[in-house]
Amino acid sequence: MVYRIADIHLPLDGTMEDLSNLAAKRLGVSPGEVRNLRLCRKSVDARKKSEVHFTCTVECECSRARIRGDRKITEAVPYRYELPDSRPLPMRPVVVGFGPAGLFAALILAQAGQRPIVIERGEPVEKRQKAVEHFWKTGELQPQSNVQFGEGGAGTFSDGKLNTGTKDPRARKVLEELALAGAPEEILYMAKPHVGTDRLPQTVKNIRETICKLGGEVRFASQMTGLLCKENQVIGVRIQPAEGNPYVLETHHVVLAVGHSARDTFSMLEEMGIPMQPKPFSVGARIEHPQELINRAQYGHFAQHPALGAADYKLAVHLPSGRGVYTFCMCPGGQVVAAASEEGRLVTNGMSNFARDGENANAALLVGIGPEDFGSDGPLAGVTFQRKLEEKAFRLGGGGYAAPVQRVEDFLQNRASKRLGDVKPTYRPGVTPSALDGCLPSELTEAMRQGIVQMERYLHGFAYPDALLTAVESRSSSPVRILRGESLESPVVKGLYPCGEGAGYAGGIVSAAVDGIRCAEKILEHS
């Protein structure tokens, strides 16, 4: 019989043999009776700084066991993803956008033999990497190939975080496909898995090659500029390639996975009358600390233990004003990056390589906002709000995509920074000491100040005087929700499947990928 055993406490220096012995003890058998042990989940338990250890879940075979009422031992149920039964579609489905949602929608359709065509405005990941690095070095932006647009989506230039709040079992399919494509195998069992910015590009490229081997096709540097409909049914998409003449691609199924920064696409959909509504999201800045400070705060005297690596954190407070302030997309040992996609507008994000061995830690420090904050009506009011903040940040930084920064001590004292302290900024192409009140509304900066003070109570050093705030973080999630029904189609256009984070139905790599799978399944079910 195969057993699943949860909540095994493993010392930091513990080995797989130690884990097997602990599993045998829980099963009430001798170590030799445990066979084919597999690690399913591993997390760090640092609640007691004097007893930092790993908490593990394993599966193993054992012919007999004396469990004695241990409720954390169950029969293992193997996971297997099965494609819905389907017949060949009369016309090839089209996937618009090649971020996580589009990537996995296309993969499922390709695995089902439907030969999808992917339309992506940006470049293949290998060319995209060069464009992004050029931007970070020179401040010369390519509006169609940057941190937001191109193969892999915005997640390609992030920490590659795969932890998710979704309970959808399809998340396992996502992890397995990523590992099969070259992501580190540990993503299959770590409680907080990540791929790393340095490893994501090859992983994404490998999935693309799989899609193409299965009969799919990816057309890069090609933007969807229009939807063609007849009697409330999609009949095609209008495509504008970077080079050459526009053309129409006939299809009855379109997965709309354009990402949260496809503002021109949102405008086109609004003009067509596709139902959309403004969606709450969050804005703020990146906060950057010495990684050693975070390690000590989280792990105490275990901070230097080689088994632990760089520590992370996740903080949230609720203010008397009703505002919520929280940290998001924490990047241990990472860097703050320039993530603009429009000329004259400045955006920040964070990323880490797989090793997470940089000197600084960074995270988004965000304040939740809603339509009541946008200052205008209409489905794209949030986009207008974002653009205003990004334009102010660009001007405050002095142009050239230099970012405004402020020491935390100065920020809390409501005074402009004139110099930097011992935290060296990682943002390129450069920074300008400033006062962030010059680009963020006062009600948001006041909430951030209160949030920092309260978060210091939970994470000692969070209000470190020389920690840096880099503005502006405005693309935490989509400001728009493109409405859809139970079939996952637009309520007014059959065959149009708003999908992923850009459509307002996901909040990270895994949840977006899961939504892409769900949309693909709906297409297959209707075939």
C-alpha positions in Angstrom: 0.0 0.0 0.0 1.1 3.6 -0.7 0.8 5.9 2.3 1.0 9.7 2.4 2.5 11.0 5.7 2.2 14.7 6.6 3.9 16.8 9.2 7.3 15.1 9.5 9.8 17.3 11.3 13.2 17.1 9.7 16.3 18.8 11.1 18.0 21.3 8.8 20.9 18.8 8.4 18.6 15.9 7.8 19.0 13.6 4.8 16.6 11.5 2.8 17.7 8.5 4.8 16.7 10.4 8.0 13.4 11.2 6.4 12.8 7.6 5.5 13.6 6.6 9.1 11.2 9.2 10.4 8.5 7.9 8.1 9.1 4.4 9.3 8.7 5.5 12.9 5.4 7.1 12.1 4.2 4.0 10.3 5.3 1.8 13.2 7.6 -0.4 11.1 11.4 -0.9 10.8 13.3 1.4 8.4 13.8 -1.5 5.9 10.1 -1.9 5.4 9.7 1.6 3.8 10.1 1.5 0.1 10.1 4.1 -2.8 9.9 7.1 -0.5 9.1 10.3 -2.4 9.2 13.8 -1.1 5.9 15.6 -1.8 6.2 18.8 0.2 8.9 20.6 2.1 8.6 23.9 4.0 10.6 25.8 6.6 9.1 26.1 10.0 10.7 29.1 11.7 7.9 29.9 14.2 10.4 29.2 17.0 13.7 30.8 16.2 15.4 28.3 18.5 14.0 25.3 16.7 14.0 26.1 12.9 13.4 22.9 11.0 11.8 21.5 7.8 8.2 20.2 7.8 7.8 17.5 5.2 5.1 15.4 3.5 6.2 12.1 1.9 4.6 9.2 0.1 6.0 5.7 0.4 5.2 2.0 0.0 4.8 -0.3 3.0 3.2 -3.7 3.2 2.0 -3.3 6.8 1.7 -0.4 9.1 0.6 0.3 12.7 -0.7 3.8 12.4 -2.4 4.0 15.8 -4.9 6.7 14.9 -2.5 9.1 13.2 -4.8 11.3 11.2 -1.9 12.8 9.2 -1.3 9.4 7.5 -3.6 8.6 4.6 -3.7 6.5 1.6 -1.9 8.2 -1.3 -4.1 9.1 -4.2 -1.9 9.5 -7.4 -2.6 12.6 -9.6 -3.1 12.2 -13.3 -4.3 14.9 -15.7 -6.6 13.7 -18.4 -7.5 15.7 -21.5 -11.2 16.0 -22.2 -12.4 13.9 -25.1 -12.6 16.0 -28.2 -12.9 15.9 -32.0 -10.9 18.1 -34.4 -12.2 21.6 -34.6 -13.3 22.8 -38.1 -10.9 25.8 -37.8 -7.7 26.0 -35.7 -8.2 27.8 -32.4 -6.3 31.1 -31.9 -4.5 32.0 -28.6 -3.8 35.7 -28.2 -0.9 36.3 -25.8 1.9 34.0 -24.8 2.2 34.6 -21.1 1.4 31.8 -18.6 -2.3 31.7 -19.5 -1.7 31.6 -23.2 1.2 29.3 -22.9 -0.8 26.6 -21.1 -4.0 27.1 -23.1 -1.9 26.5 -26.3 -0.2 23.5 -24.7 -3.4 21.8 -23.8 -4.9 22.5 -27.2 -1.8 21.2 -28.9 -1.8 18.0 -26.7 -5.4 17.5 -27.8 -4.3 17.6 -31.4 -6.0 21.0 -32.2 -2.9 22.7 -33.7 -3.4 26.1 -32.1 -2.1 29.3 -33.6 -0.6 31.7 -31.0 -0.4 35.4 -31.7 2.2 37.3 -29.6 3.0 41.0 -30.0 6.4 40.6 -28.5 9.5 38.7 -29.4 10.7 35.1 -28.7 12.2 34.9 -25.3 15.8 34.8 -26.5 15.4 38.1 -28.4 13.3 39.6 -25.7 16.0 39.1 -23.1 18.4 41.2 -25.2 15.8 44.0 -25.6 15.2 44.0 -21.9 18.8 44.1 -21.0 19.4 46.9 -23.5 16.6 48.9 -21.8 18.1 48.4 -18.4 21.5 49.5 -19.6 20.5 52.5 -21.7 16.9 53.5 -20.9 15.9 52.9 -24.5 12.5 51.2 -24.4 11.0 48.9 -27.1 7.3 49.3 -26.5 6.4 45.9 -28.0 9.2 43.8 -26.4 9.9 44.5 -22.8 9.3 43.2 -19.3 5.5 43.2 -19.9 5.3 41.9 -23.5 6.9 38.9 -25.2 7.2 35.2 -24.8 6.5 34.1 -21.3 4.7 37.3 -20.3 5.5 39.5 -17.3 6.3 36.5 -15.2 9.5 35.7 -17.2 11.2 38.7 -15.6 10.2 38.0 -12.0 11.2 35.5 -9.3 9.3 32.8 -11.2 7.1 32.2 -8.1 4.9 29.2 -8.4 3.2 29.3 -5.0 -0.5 29.9 -5.3 -3.6 30.1 -3.3 -5.6 28.1 -5.8 -6.8 24.6 -4.8 -7.5 23.6 -8.4 -5.8 20.3 -9.0 -4.7 21.5 -12.5 -1.9 23.4 -10.6 -0.2 20.1 -10.4 -0.3 19.8 -14.2 1.3 23.2 -14.5 4.2 22.2 -12.1 4.7 18.9 -13.9 4.9 20.5 -17.3 7.3 23.2 -16.1 9.6 20.5 -14.5 9.4 18.4 -17.7 10.5 21.5 -19.7 13.6 22.0 -17.5 12.5 23.9 -14.4 14.2 22.7 -11.2 12.7 19.5 -10.0 12.2 20.9 -6.5 9.2 22.9 -7.7 7.3 19.6 -7.4 7.7 19.5 -3.6 8.8 22.9 -2.2 6.0 24.7 -0.4 7.1 28.0 -2.0 8.5 26.9 -5.4 10.2 29.2 -7.7 12.0 28.8 -11.0 14.2 32.0 -11.1 14.5 34.6 -13.8 17.7 32.9 -15.1 16.0 29.6 -15.7 12.5 30.7 -16.8 13.5 31.7 -20.4 14.8 28.2 -21.4 11.8 26.6 -19.7 9.3 28.7 -21.6 11.2 28.1 -24.9 11.1 24.4 -24.3 7.3 24.5 -23.8 6.9 26.5 -27.0 9.0 23.9 -28.9 6.7 21.2 -27.6 3.6 23.1 -28.8 5.2 23.4 -32.2 6.2 19.7 -32.4 2.5 18.9 -31.7 1.4 20.9 -34.7 0.9 24.3 -33.0 2.3 27.6 -34.3 3.6 30.7 -32.7 3.6 34.0 -34.6 5.8 36.5 -32.8 5.9 40.3 -33.4 2.3 40.1 -34.4 -0.5 42.0 -32.6 -4.2 41.3 -32.7 -5.8 44.6 -33.7 -9.4 43.5 -34.1 -12.0 40.8 -33.6 -14.4 39.8 -36.4 -17.8 38.6 -35.3 -21.0 37.5 -37.0 -24.3 37.0 -35.3 -22.5 37.2 -31.9 -19.9 34.5 -32.9 -16.2 35.0 -33.4 -15.3 34.3 -37.0 -11.7 35.7 -37.0 -9.1 38.0 -35.7 -7.3 40.9 -37.5 -3.5 40.7 -37.2 -0.9 43.4 -37.7 2.6 41.9 -38.0 5.6 44.2 -37.1 6.7 43.7 -40.7 4.3 43.2 -43.6 0.6 43.9 -44.3 -2.3 43.2 -41.9 -4.3 40.0 -42.5 -7.3 38.2 -41.1 -7.0 34.8 -39.4 -10.3 32.9 -39.5 -11.3 31.0 -36.4 -14.3 30.2 -34.2 -12.3 30.1 -30.9 -10.1 32.8 -29.5 -8.4 32.6 -26.1 -7.9 36.2 -25.1 -4.8 36.0 -22.8 -3.3 39.4 -23.4 -1.9 40.2 -19.9 -2.5 43.1 -17.6 -0.6 45.7 -19.6 -2.3 45.3 -23.0 -4.0 48.7 -22.7 -4.5 49.3 -26.4 -6.3 45.9 -26.6 -8.5 46.9 -23.7 -9.4 50.1 -25.6 -10.2 48.2 -28.8 -12.5 45.8 -26.8 -14.3 48.7 -25.2 -14.9 50.2 -28.6 -16.4 46.9 -29.8 -18.8 46.8 -26.8 -17.2 43.8 -25.2 -18.5 43.9 -21.6 -15.8 45.0 -19.1 -15.7 46.6 -15.7 -13.0 48.3 -13.6 -11.4 46.0 -11.1 -9.8 46.7 -7.7 -6.0 46.4 -7.7 -3.1 47.7 -5.7 -0.3 50.3 -6.1 2.7 51.4 -4.1 6.4 51.0 -4.4 9.2 48.4 -4.1 10.9 48.2 -0.6 14.5 47.0 -0.6 16.4 45.7 2.5 19.7 44.0 3.0 19.0 40.3 2.6 21.1 39.5 5.7 18.7 41.6 7.8 15.7 39.6 6.6 17.6 36.3 7.2 18.3 37.3 10.8 14.8 38.4 11.4 13.3 35.2 10.1 15.8 32.6 11.1 17.6 34.0 14.2 20.9 32.3 14.8 20.1 29.7 12.0 20.4 32.6 9.4 23.6 31.4 7.9 22.6 27.7 7.7 23.3 26.6 4.1 20.2 24.5 3.9 17.9 27.5 4.3 19.0 30.0 1.7 17.6 33.5 1.4 14.6 34.1 3.7 11.4 35.6 2.5 8.4 37.2 4.1 4.7 38.0 3.6 3.1 40.8 5.6 -0.4 42.4 5.7 -2.1 44.9 7.9 -5.5 46.4 8.0 -5.6 50.1 8.9 -8.3 52.0 10.8 -9.1 53.9 7.6 -10.2 50.7 6.0 -7.2 50.5 3.7 -5.3 47.3 3.4 -1.5 47.4 3.1 0.5 44.3 2.2 3.7 43.0 0.7 3.6 41.2 -2.6 5.9 39.3 -4.9 8.8 39.2 -2.4 12.1 38.5 -4.2 14.8 37.2 -1.8 18.3 38.0 -3.0 16.9 39.8 -6.0 16.7 43.1 -7.7 14.2 45.9 -8.5 13.7 46.1 -12.2 12.4 48.7 -14.7 9.2 47.3 -16.1 7.8 50.0 -18.3 5.9 49.2 -21.5 4.9 52.8 -22.6 7.1 55.8 -23.4 7.3 58.4 -20.7 5.8 56.1 -18.0 7.8 54.5 -15.3 7.0 51.1 -13.7 8.9 48.9 -11.2 8.8 45.2 -10.5 11.1 42.7 -8.7 12.9 39.6 -9.8 15.4 37.0 -8.5 17.6 34.4 -10.0 17.2 30.8 -8.9 20.1 31.0 -6.5 18.6 34.1 -4.8 22.1 35.1 -3.9 21.9 38.9 -4.4 22.8 41.3 -1.5 19.3 42.8 -1.3 15.8 41.6 -0.7 12.8 43.4 -2.2 9.0 43.3 -2.2 6.2 45.4 -3.4 4.7 47.4 -0.6 1.1 47.9 -1.8 -2.1 49.6 -0.9 -5.4 48.3 -2.1 -7.5 50.6 -4.2 -10.8 50.4 -6.0 -13.0 52.2 -8.5 -13.9 54.8 -5.9 -10.2 55.9 -6.0 -9.9 56.1 -9.8 -11.4 59.6 -10.2 -13.4 58.7 -13.3 -16.0 56.3 -14.5 -15.9 53.7 -17.2 -14.2 50.2 -17.5 -10.8 51.7 -18.2 -10.7 54.2 -15.3 -8.1 52.1 -13.5 -5.9 52.2 -16.6 -6.1 56.0 -16.6 -5.2 56.0 -12.9 -2.2 53.8 -13.5 -0.9 56.0 -16.3 -1.1 59.2 -14.2 1.0 57.6 -11.5 3.5 56.2 -14.0 3.9 59.6 -15.7 4.5 61.4 -12.4 7.1 58.8 -11.4 8.8 59.2 -14.7 9.0 63.0 -14.3 10.0 62.7 -10.6 12.9 60.4 -11.6 14.2 63.1 -14.0 13.5 61.2 -17.3 15.4 58.4 -19.0 13.5 55.9 -16.8 15.6 56.7 -13.7 13.4 55.8 -10.8 12.5 58.0 -7.8 13.8 56.5 -4.5 13.4 57.4 -0.9 15.0 56.1 2.3 12.5 54.6 4.7 13.5 56.9 7.5 13.0 59.9 5.3 9.7 58.6 4.0 8.4 58.0 7.6 9.5 61.6 8.5 7.9 63.0 5.4 11.0 64.6 4.1 12.7 64.2 0.7 15.8 62.0 0.5 19.0 63.9 -0.4 21.3 60.9 -0.2 21.2 57.2 0.0 22.4 55.1 2.9 24.0 51.7 3.1 21.4 49.9 1.0 22.7 50.1 -2.6 19.8 50.3 -5.1 19.6 47.5 -7.6 17.3 49.3 -10.1 18.7 50.1 -13.5 19.2 52.3 -15.4 19.5 54.6 -12.4 17.7 56.2 -9.4 17.0 59.7 -8.2 16.7 60.5 -4.4 13.2 62.1 -4.1 10.0 62.2 -2.0 7.5 59.6 -3.2 4.7 61.9 -2.3 5.5 63.6 -5.6 4.2 60.6 -7.6 1.7 58.9 -5.2 -1.5 60.3 -3.7 -1.2 61.4 -0.1 -3.8 59.0 1.1 -1.7 56.1 -0.3 1.6 57.3 1.1 0.0 57.9 4.5 -1.3 54.3 4.4 2.1 53.0 3.4 3.7 54.9 6.3 1.3 53.4 8.8 1.8 50.0 7.2 5.6 50.1 7.6 5.3 51.0 11.2 2.9 48.2 11.9 4.8 45.6 9.8 7.9 46.4 11.9 6.1 44.7 14.8 5.9 41.5 12.9 9.3 41.6 11.1 12.0 43.3 13.0 14.0 45.6 10.7 11.3 46.2 8.2 11.4 49.9 9.1 15.2 49.8 8.7 16.2 53.5 8.2 18.3 53.0 5.1 15.9 50.6 3.4 14.8 52.0 0.0 11.4 52.6 -1.5 11.5 52.7 -5.3 8.4 54.0 -7.2 6.1 53.3 -8.7 4.7 49.8 -8.5 1.4 50.0 -10.5 1.0 46.7 -12.3 0.3 44.3 -9.4 -2.7 43.0 -11.2 -5.1 43.9 -14.0 -7.2 47.1 -13.5 -9.9 45.5 -15.7 -12.2 42.5 -15.7 -13.4 41.3 -19.1 -16.7 39.6 -18.2 -17.4 36.0 -19.0 -20.1 33.4 -18.2 -20.1 29.8 -16.9 -18.8 28.6 -20.2 -15.9 31.0 -19.8 -17.0 32.8 -22.9 -17.8 36.5 -23.3 -21.6 36.9 -22.6 -22.0 38.7 -25.9 -19.5 36.9 -28.2 -19.5 33.1 -28.5 -16.1 31.6 -29.0 -14.3 34.5 -27.2 -12.6 33.3 -24.0 -11.2 36.1 -21.8 -8.4 34.4 -19.9 -5.8 34.8 -17.2 -4.5 37.8 -15.3 -5.1 40.4 -17.9 -8.8 39.5 -18.1 -9.0 39.7 -14.3 -9.2 35.9 -13.5 -5.8 35.1 -12.0 -3.1 36.5 -9.8 0.3 34.9 -10.6 2.0 32.4 -12.9 0.2 29.2 -11.7 -3.3 30.6 -11.3 -3.0 32.2 -14.8 -1.7 28.9 -16.3 -4.6 27.1 -14.6 -7.1 29.5 -16.1 -5.5 28.9 -19.5 -6.0 25.2 -19.1 -9.6 25.7 -18.0 -10.3 27.8 -21.1 -8.7 25.2 -23.4 -10.8 22.5 -21.8 -14.0 24.4 -22.5 -13.0 24.7 -26.1 -12.3 20.9 -26.3 -15.6 20.1 -24.5 -17.5 22.1 -27.2 -15.6 20.5 -30.1 
